[in-house]
Amino acid sequence: MSSTAFQQVPKVRVEDPDTGNGGQPDYTPNVSGLSVLVLDNSFATVMGGGPSEASLPGGVEGQRLTIVGTGKEVVIFVEHPDLKLGNAGSWAGEKGDTLSLVLAGGIWYETGRSKNH
């Protein structure tokens, strides 16, 4: 049987954007090796770097990533050159909402979203 028949166990990290950034509303998480990033955000958080920065640094070609909001506040993604979202280029997620992305050609493309509140 080929080793490609086995899928690696998804790597999950739970993180509060308020931790380690001095409570700033802007947040750019490193997603190296992640398949699920759970954001336990305690305040409204704007995701993604500036126009010349990676929106989600550490990603590798073909990586699939799901962002999950568990906090009380809104997590907001806006479109950057390396981030292509549907719905007018933005995503605002509240508790239980998810955003699914895939990295292809250096650009994170939205593959789905859900509303769970």
Buried (B, 14 or more C-beta within 10 A) or exposed (E): EEEEEEEEEEEEBEBBBBEEEEEEBEBBBBBEEBBBBBBBBBBBBBBBBEEEEBBBEEBEEEBBBBBBBBBEBBBBBBBBEBBBBEEEEEBBBBBEBBBBBBBEEEBBBBEEBEEEE
